Amino acid sequence: MSRGYLERETARQKEEIARRVALYRGGKGIPLLAGKTVILVDDGVATGATVKAAVSTLKQERIAKLVVALPVASWEAEQEMAPLVDEWVCLQTPTDFRSVGSYYSDFSQVEDEKVVAMLK
């Protein structure tokens, strides 16, 4: 990949993150997390890169306890990530893991309107 492509994609992703933050949080900031138990939920973990970034960010908030909860993860991701958190709750770590989506009967994207409604 060229440097230009990476810069354009990084800028595009940052814009999308900013759009979702504004939409999902309704202009409100992140609540104070220091001293609290945080449960980080994901639809599943393949490589662990996204969860690792989230864990790193949350640990900077001086939280009391970090629990990661998810339905499925690759064995490799679990081995790498579980020691980094206080509690790792994963329903399945199949040895023949292929992709997160292969463990769902419907893995379609959730529309923004539905996310906002659930958050309310």
PyMOL commands that place a pseudoatom at each C-alpha (Angstrom):
pseudoatom trace, name=CA, resn=MET, resi=1, chain=A, elem=C, hetatm=0, pos=[0.000, 0.000, 0.000]
pseudoatom trace, name=CA, resn=SER, resi=2, chain=A, elem=C, hetatm=0, pos=[1.205, 3.442, -0.763]
pseudoatom trace, name=CA, resn=ARG, resi=3, chain=A, elem=C, hetatm=0, pos=[1.711, 6.092, 1.891]
pseudoatom trace, name=CA, resn=GLY, resi=4, chain=A, elem=C, hetatm=0, pos=[-0.918, 8.262, 0.179]
pseudoatom trace, name=CA, resn=TYR, resi=5, chain=A, elem=C, hetatm=0, pos=[-3.498, 5.485, 0.387]
pseudoatom trace, name=CA, resn=LEU, resi=6, chain=A, elem=C, hetatm=0, pos=[-2.799, 4.980, 4.094]
pseudoatom trace, name=CA, resn=GLU, resi=7, chain=A, elem=C, hetatm=0, pos=[-3.108, 8.707, 4.789]
pseudoatom trace, name=CA, resn=ARG, resi=8, chain=A, elem=C, hetatm=0, pos=[-6.402, 8.959, 2.871]
pseudoatom trace, name=CA, resn=GLU, resi=9, chain=A, elem=C, hetatm=0, pos=[-7.827, 5.881, 4.568]
pseudoatom trace, name=CA, resn=THR, resi=10, chain=A, elem=C, hetatm=0, pos=[-6.749, 7.099, 8.004]
pseudoatom trace, name=CA, resn=ALA, resi=11, chain=A, elem=C, hetatm=0, pos=[-8.443, 10.451, 7.384]
pseudoatom trace, name=CA, resn=ARG, resi=12, chain=A, elem=C, hetatm=0, pos=[-11.592, 8.724, 6.113]
pseudoatom trace, name=CA, resn=GLN, resi=13, chain=A, elem=C, hetatm=0, pos=[-11.762, 6.458, 9.163]
pseudoatom trace, name=CA, resn=LYS, resi=14, chain=A, elem=C, hetatm=0, pos=[-11.241, 9.392, 11.546]
pseudoatom trace, name=CA, resn=GLU, resi=15, chain=A, elem=C, hetatm=0, pos=[-14.120, 11.243, 9.874]
pseudoatom trace, name=CA, resn=GLU, resi=16, chain=A, elem=C, hetatm=0, pos=[-16.357, 8.190, 10.255]
pseudoatom trace, name=CA, resn=ILE, resi=17, chain=A, elem=C, hetatm=0, pos=[-15.418, 7.818, 13.912]
pseudoatom trace, name=CA, resn=ALA, resi=18, chain=A, elem=C, hetatm=0, pos=[-16.197, 11.488, 14.556]
pseudoatom trace, name=CA, resn=ARG, resi=19, chain=A, elem=C, hetatm=0, pos=[-19.559, 11.128, 12.769]
pseudoatom trace, name=CA, resn=ARG, resi=20, chain=A, elem=C, hetatm=0, pos=[-20.529, 8.103, 14.846]
pseudoatom trace, name=CA, resn=VAL, resi=21, chain=A, elem=C, hetatm=0, pos=[-19.388, 9.659, 18.118]
pseudoatom trace, name=CA, resn=ALA, resi=22, chain=A, elem=C, hetatm=0, pos=[-21.558, 12.716, 17.451]
pseudoatom trace, name=CA, resn=LEU, resi=23, chain=A, elem=C, hetatm=0, pos=[-24.542, 10.605, 16.395]
pseudoatom trace, name=CA, resn=TYR, resi=24, chain=A, elem=C, hetatm=0, pos=[-24.355, 7.852, 19.020]
pseudoatom trace, name=CA, resn=ARG, resi=25, chain=A, elem=C, hetatm=0, pos=[-23.527, 10.040, 21.995]
pseudoatom trace, name=CA, resn=GLY, resi=26, chain=A, elem=C, hetatm=0, pos=[-25.865, 12.877, 21.069]
pseudoatom trace, name=CA, resn=GLY, resi=27, chain=A, elem=C, hetatm=0, pos=[-23.194, 15.465, 21.780]
pseudoatom trace, name=CA, resn=LYS, resi=28, chain=A, elem=C, hetatm=0, pos=[-22.456, 14.089, 25.261]
pseudoatom trace, name=CA, resn=GLY, resi=29, chain=A, elem=C, hetatm=0, pos=[-18.929, 13.244, 26.329]
pseudoatom trace, name=CA, resn=ILE, resi=30, chain=A, elem=C, hetatm=0, pos=[-17.694, 9.952, 27.689]
pseudoatom trace, name=CA, resn=PRO, resi=31, chain=A, elem=C, hetatm=0, pos=[-18.682, 9.462, 31.329]
pseudoatom trace, name=CA, resn=LEU, resi=32, chain=A, elem=C, hetatm=0, pos=[-15.907, 9.331, 33.899]
pseudoatom trace, name=CA, resn=LEU, resi=33, chain=A, elem=C, hetatm=0, pos=[-14.694, 5.746, 34.165]
pseudoatom trace, name=CA, resn=ALA, resi=34, chain=A, elem=C, hetatm=0, pos=[-12.030, 6.007, 36.875]
pseudoatom trace, name=CA, resn=GLY, resi=35, chain=A, elem=C, hetatm=0, pos=[-12.689, 3.560, 39.701]
pseudoatom trace, name=CA, resn=LYS, resi=36, chain=A, elem=C, hetatm=0, pos=[-15.515, 1.778, 37.852]
pseudoatom trace, name=CA, resn=THR, resi=37, chain=A, elem=C, hetatm=0, pos=[-15.931, -1.714, 36.470]
pseudoatom trace, name=CA, resn=VAL, resi=38, chain=A, elem=C, hetatm=0, pos=[-16.153, -1.588, 32.679]
pseudoatom trace, name=CA, resn=ILE, resi=39, chain=A, elem=C, hetatm=0, pos=[-17.574, -4.400, 30.569]
pseudoatom trace, name=CA, resn=LEU, resi=40, chain=A, elem=C, hetatm=0, pos=[-16.259, -4.220, 27.011]
pseudoatom trace, name=CA, resn=VAL, resi=41, chain=A, elem=C, hetatm=0, pos=[-18.562, -6.129, 24.663]
pseudoatom trace, name=CA, resn=ASP, resi=42, chain=A, elem=C, hetatm=0, pos=[-17.812, -7.139, 21.079]
pseudoatom trace, name=CA, resn=ASP, resi=43, chain=A, elem=C, hetatm=0, pos=[-19.519, -9.363, 18.521]
pseudoatom trace, name=CA, resn=GLY, resi=44, chain=A, elem=C, hetatm=0, pos=[-16.397, -11.526, 18.376]
pseudoatom trace, name=CA, resn=VAL, resi=45, chain=A, elem=C, hetatm=0, pos=[-12.638, -11.373, 18.044]
pseudoatom trace, name=CA, resn=ALA, resi=46, chain=A, elem=C, hetatm=0, pos=[-10.539, -12.753, 15.213]
pseudoatom trace, name=CA, resn=THR, resi=47, chain=A, elem=C, hetatm=0, pos=[-7.100, -11.138, 15.519]
pseudoatom trace, name=CA, resn=GLY, resi=48, chain=A, elem=C, hetatm=0, pos=[-7.684, -9.082, 18.655]
pseudoatom trace, name=CA, resn=ALA, resi=49, chain=A, elem=C, hetatm=0, pos=[-6.391, -5.836, 17.152]
pseudoatom trace, name=CA, resn=THR, resi=50, chain=A, elem=C, hetatm=0, pos=[-9.574, -3.834, 17.770]
pseudoatom trace, name=CA, resn=VAL, resi=51, chain=A, elem=C, hetatm=0, pos=[-10.087, -5.167, 21.285]
pseudoatom trace, name=CA, resn=LYS, resi=52, chain=A, elem=C, hetatm=0, pos=[-6.430, -4.589, 22.105]
pseudoatom trace, name=CA, resn=ALA, resi=53, chain=A, elem=C, hetatm=0, pos=[-6.799, -0.923, 21.107]
pseudoatom trace, name=CA, resn=ALA, resi=54, chain=A, elem=C, hetatm=0, pos=[-9.950, -0.578, 23.211]
pseudoatom trace, name=CA, resn=VAL, resi=55, chain=A, elem=C, hetatm=0, pos=[-8.319, -2.262, 26.217]
pseudoatom trace, name=CA, resn=SER, resi=56, chain=A, elem=C, hetatm=0, pos=[-5.299, 0.008, 25.947]
pseudoatom trace, name=CA, resn=THR, resi=57, chain=A, elem=C, hetatm=0, pos=[-7.509, 3.102, 25.833]
pseudoatom trace, name=CA, resn=LEU, resi=58, chain=A, elem=C, hetatm=0, pos=[-9.664, 1.973, 28.760]
pseudoatom trace, name=CA, resn=LYS, resi=59, chain=A, elem=C, hetatm=0, pos=[-6.669, 1.193, 30.954]
pseudoatom trace, name=CA, resn=GLN, resi=60, chain=A, elem=C, hetatm=0, pos=[-5.584, 4.821, 30.609]
pseudoatom trace, name=CA, resn=GLU, resi=61, chain=A, elem=C, hetatm=0, pos=[-8.824, 5.769, 32.375]
pseudoatom trace, name=CA, resn=ARG, resi=62, chain=A, elem=C, hetatm=0, pos=[-7.706, 4.134, 35.666]
pseudoatom trace, name=CA, resn=ILE, resi=63, chain=A, elem=C, hetatm=0, pos=[-10.725, 1.859, 35.810]
pseudoatom trace, name=CA, resn=ALA, resi=64, chain=A, elem=C, hetatm=0, pos=[-11.135, -0.530, 38.750]
pseudoatom trace, name=CA, resn=LYS, resi=65, chain=A, elem=C, hetatm=0, pos=[-11.853, -3.659, 36.715]
pseudoatom trace, name=CA, resn=LEU, resi=66, chain=A, elem=C, hetatm=0, pos=[-12.025, -4.512, 33.020]
pseudoatom trace, name=CA, resn=VAL, resi=67, chain=A, elem=C, hetatm=0, pos=[-14.177, -7.383, 31.796]
pseudoatom trace, name=CA, resn=VAL, resi=68, chain=A, elem=C, hetatm=0, pos=[-14.218, -8.399, 28.131]
pseudoatom trace, name=CA, resn=ALA, resi=69, chain=A, elem=C, hetatm=0, pos=[-17.375, -10.291, 27.101]
pseudoatom trace, name=CA, resn=LEU, resi=70, chain=A, elem=C, hetatm=0, pos=[-17.978, -11.826, 23.705]
pseudoatom trace, name=CA, resn=PRO, resi=71, chain=A, elem=C, hetatm=0, pos=[-19.610, -14.809, 22.079]
pseudoatom trace, name=CA, resn=VAL, resi=72, chain=A, elem=C, hetatm=0, pos=[-16.675, -16.084, 20.024]
pseudoatom trace, name=CA, resn=ALA, resi=73, chain=A, elem=C, hetatm=0, pos=[-12.947, -15.577, 19.600]
pseudoatom trace, name=CA, resn=SER, resi=74, chain=A, elem=C, hetatm=0, pos=[-10.082, -17.293, 17.905]
pseudoatom trace, name=CA, resn=TRP, resi=75, chain=A, elem=C, hetatm=0, pos=[-7.919, -19.367, 20.212]
pseudoatom trace, name=CA, resn=GLU, resi=76, chain=A, elem=C, hetatm=0, pos=[-4.913, -17.207, 19.336]
pseudoatom trace, name=CA, resn=ALA, resi=77, chain=A, elem=C, hetatm=0, pos=[-6.717, -13.966, 20.181]
pseudoatom trace, name=CA, resn=GLU, resi=78, chain=A, elem=C, hetatm=0, pos=[-7.894, -15.379, 23.495]
pseudoatom trace, name=CA, resn=GLN, resi=79, chain=A, elem=C, hetatm=0, pos=[-4.364, -16.475, 24.430]
pseudoatom trace, name=CA, resn=GLU, resi=80, chain=A, elem=C, hetatm=0, pos=[-3.045, -12.993, 23.686]
pseudoatom trace, name=CA, resn=MET, resi=81, chain=A, elem=C, hetatm=0, pos=[-5.878, -10.903, 25.123]
pseudoatom trace, name=CA, resn=ALA, resi=82, chain=A, elem=C, hetatm=0, pos=[-7.153, -12.758, 28.201]
pseudoatom trace, name=CA, resn=PRO, resi=83, chain=A, elem=C, hetatm=0, pos=[-4.026, -12.013, 30.282]
pseudoatom trace, name=CA, resn=LEU, resi=84, chain=A, elem=C, hetatm=0, pos=[-4.401, -8.280, 29.567]
pseudoatom trace, name=CA, resn=VAL, resi=85, chain=A, elem=C, hetatm=0, pos=[-7.795, -7.917, 31.283]
pseudoatom trace, name=CA, resn=ASP, resi=86, chain=A, elem=C, hetatm=0, pos=[-9.221, -8.684, 34.714]
pseudoatom trace, name=CA, resn=GLU, resi=87, chain=A, elem=C, hetatm=0, pos=[-11.845, -11.049, 33.365]
pseudoatom trace, name=CA, resn=TRP, resi=88, chain=A, elem=C, hetatm=0, pos=[-12.288, -12.649, 29.931]
pseudoatom trace, name=CA, resn=VAL, resi=89, chain=A, elem=C, hetatm=0, pos=[-15.739, -14.110, 29.230]
pseudoatom trace, name=CA, resn=CYS, resi=90, chain=A, elem=C, hetatm=0, pos=[-15.957, -15.869, 25.883]
pseudoatom trace, name=CA, resn=LEU, resi=91, chain=A, elem=C, hetatm=0, pos=[-18.593, -18.465, 25.053]
pseudoatom trace, name=CA, resn=GLN, resi=92, chain=A, elem=C, hetatm=0, pos=[-16.662, -20.185, 22.256]
pseudoatom trace, name=CA, resn=THR, resi=93, chain=A, elem=C, hetatm=0, pos=[-13.036, -20.465, 21.192]
pseudoatom trace, name=CA, resn=PRO, resi=94, chain=A, elem=C, hetatm=0, pos=[-13.257, -22.997, 18.376]
pseudoatom trace, name=CA, resn=THR, resi=95, chain=A, elem=C, hetatm=0, pos=[-10.050, -24.601, 17.190]
pseudoatom trace, name=CA, resn=ASP, resi=96, chain=A, elem=C, hetatm=0, pos=[-11.237, -24.280, 13.605]
pseudoatom trace, name=CA, resn=PHE, resi=97, chain=A, elem=C, hetatm=0, pos=[-12.100, -20.561, 13.887]
pseudoatom trace, name=CA, resn=ARG, resi=98, chain=A, elem=C, hetatm=0, pos=[-12.540, -18.921, 10.474]
pseudoatom trace, name=CA, resn=SER, resi=99, chain=A, elem=C, hetatm=0, pos=[-14.201, -15.556, 10.936]
pseudoatom trace, name=CA, resn=VAL, resi=100, chain=A, elem=C, hetatm=0, pos=[-16.513, -13.877, 13.423]
pseudoatom trace, name=CA, resn=GLY, resi=101, chain=A, elem=C, hetatm=0, pos=[-19.323, -13.675, 10.871]
pseudoatom trace, name=CA, resn=SER, resi=102, chain=A, elem=C, hetatm=0, pos=[-19.331, -17.431, 10.296]
pseudoatom trace, name=CA, resn=TYR, resi=103, chain=A, elem=C, hetatm=0, pos=[-20.744, -17.921, 13.819]
pseudoatom trace, name=CA, resn=TYR, resi=104, chain=A, elem=C, hetatm=0, pos=[-23.869, -15.853, 13.122]
pseudoatom trace, name=CA, resn=SER, resi=105, chain=A, elem=C, hetatm=0, pos=[-26.936, -16.721, 11.083]
pseudoatom trace, name=CA, resn=ASP, resi=106, chain=A, elem=C, hetatm=0, pos=[-27.268, -12.981, 10.316]
pseudoatom trace, name=CA, resn=PHE, resi=107, chain=A, elem=C, hetatm=0, pos=[-24.121, -10.847, 10.478]
pseudoatom trace, name=CA, resn=SER, resi=108, chain=A, elem=C, hetatm=0, pos=[-25.448, -7.840, 8.579]
pseudoatom trace, name=CA, resn=GLN, resi=109, chain=A, elem=C, hetatm=0, pos=[-24.464, -4.329, 9.648]
pseudoatom trace, name=CA, resn=VAL, resi=110, chain=A, elem=C, hetatm=0, pos=[-26.685, -2.566, 12.174]
pseudoatom trace, name=CA, resn=GLU, resi=111, chain=A, elem=C, hetatm=0, pos=[-28.088, 0.686, 10.835]
pseudoatom trace, name=CA, resn=ASP, resi=112, chain=A, elem=C, hetatm=0, pos=[-27.257, 3.901, 12.702]
pseudoatom trace, name=CA, resn=GLU, resi=113, chain=A, elem=C, hetatm=0, pos=[-30.901, 4.536, 13.545]
pseudoatom trace, name=CA, resn=LYS, resi=114, chain=A, elem=C, hetatm=0, pos=[-31.162, 1.153, 15.293]
pseudoatom trace, name=CA, resn=VAL, resi=115, chain=A, elem=C, hetatm=0, pos=[-27.955, 1.792, 17.262]
pseudoatom trace, name=CA, resn=VAL, resi=116, chain=A, elem=C, hetatm=0, pos=[-29.244, 5.186, 18.429]
pseudoatom trace, name=CA, resn=ALA, resi=117, chain=A, elem=C, hetatm=0, pos=[-32.585, 3.655, 19.428]
pseudoatom trace, name=CA, resn=MET, resi=118, chain=A, elem=C, hetatm=0, pos=[-30.874, 0.889, 21.430]
pseudoatom trace, name=CA, resn=LEU, resi=119, chain=A, elem=C, hetatm=0, pos=[-28.607, 3.361, 23.191]
pseudoatom trace, name=CA, resn=LYS, resi=120, chain=A, elem=C, hetatm=0, pos=[-31.588, 5.452, 24.260]
for i in range(1, 120): cmd.bond("trace and resi %d" % i, "trace and resi %d" % (i + 1))
show_as sticks, trace
zoom trace
